[in-house]
Amino acid sequence: MKTKSITCQCGRIVECHSFTNTCDCGRDYNWAGRLRAPRSQWGEETGEHWADIANIDSTPIYRLFNDDY
């Protein structure tokens, strides 16, 4: 699977290979390179804890979006 590279708002390059990809400046991006909400807001509407969401990083993207695996 090809990794997407994006330029963070701070100017650094971020490789988007996981569900959550964190720049050295602290901004988080999703696998498609879209800026995510600050971690302090994670789970606010759905009741998840940020650690629950961060644990999904160990799951390959193809498994998140394909029920055959």
Secondary structure by P-SEA (a helix, b strand, c coil): cbbbbbbccccccccccccccccccccccccccccccccccccccccccaaaaaacccccccccccccc
